[in-house]
Amino acid sequence: MRFLPLIWSGIWRKPGRTNLIFLQVTVAFALFGVLQGLKTGVEHVIGEARADLLLVHGSLSLIDFLPLGLIEGIKSVPGVKVVAPVELFGAIYQNPSQRLGVVAIRPDEGWLSAFTYTIAPEYVTAFRKIRTGTIIKEGLAKKYGWKVGDHIPLMSTTAQMNGSTDWAFDIVGTYRDSDVGGGDDVLLINYDYFDEARFAGKGTVKHFNVAVSDPKLAATVSEAIDRRFANSSNETRTESLLELAQSQMQAIGDLNFLIRAIVSVVFLALLFATATMMMQSTRERTPELAVLKTLGFTDRDVFLFILAEAMTIFIAGAACGLALALLAFPMASQFVHGLSMPAVVVVVGLACAALAAVISASVPAVLAARLNIATALSGR
């Protein structure tokens, strides 16, 4: 501990160079924290996706229309517990910037088991009784100050039988959704009311949500449903929420490879820049280091001094960068749900900072330790 003032003075011998190294390390580890947090957050979201909840949609895409009549065929497949038809469309509240997603469903017996929603029983009862009722996302209620009993007018490109594109619904409750991909600006309406009122597309849905009786049967049930409608005019493709999440990630690309590549390039650039500056620093301090050896400091002591200086700067810079990344995630999660940076990323980041310090300072530290006193002082 008595050598700390000496190490501290060595760090701040050239404040400009120290600050530059500190900023480089901070930026590098802020990027490391964000990318690793993104990777971990995405993996967590995929891991949380339900494998026992199936989506039956058209064989070509999720936006194909399927006839409502397929519901009986799906129900007859062994292992199917609940089938819920789902229709989707977009709407606008007051102006084009206030876009909403509308999910039309049938609140049949047990329908909630086919969704990731959490709804209070009294709201479910009211939703069944009131044909124009809507259950809105809790975030949507906070955003617009809506409350139960409010009558909300909406505009949509989906026309009614009378030609009007204006719709109106009565709020009967709020809900939460554990599916982070569900979005915040979403409200639920009664499918039967919507289907009777709309002009085009009657008796069709975008997909069916299916809850299976045993999660272990999910793959078997998926295959059985698709076989039932194979070679028909309404071929289906059945996927679990977990499979959908995984396929969406694959569409983006190999996220792990991309993150590793970016982090590797950043760290290589960091090591090159910091090692060069530390070599310059050691070269400038040659007489000072020779004096330390003259006063009795061993080669090992000088080696550890250089190493300690590098470790202090790197770990402080890494801690600052990781702290910035931690501060960024709560704000980013408002736009991209499920993002987080677990504590293990901080631990790994600090360990990497220590390793980077050793690599950057090892050559200058060895040269300083092997310094010949007479040769160093003769050059003054």
PyMOL commands that set and color helices and strands:
alter all, ss='L'
color gray80, all
select helices_A, chain A and resi 4-11+15-48+70-75+111-114+121-129+138-144+180-182+191-197+215-228+241-252+255-284+286-294+299-332+343-369+373-378
alter helices_A, ss='H'
color red, helices_A
select strands_A, chain A and resi 53-58+66-67+80-92+99-105+117-119+133-137+151-155+166-177+186-190+204-205+207-212+236-240
alter strands_A, ss='S'
color yellow, strands_A
deselect
rebuild
show_as cartoon
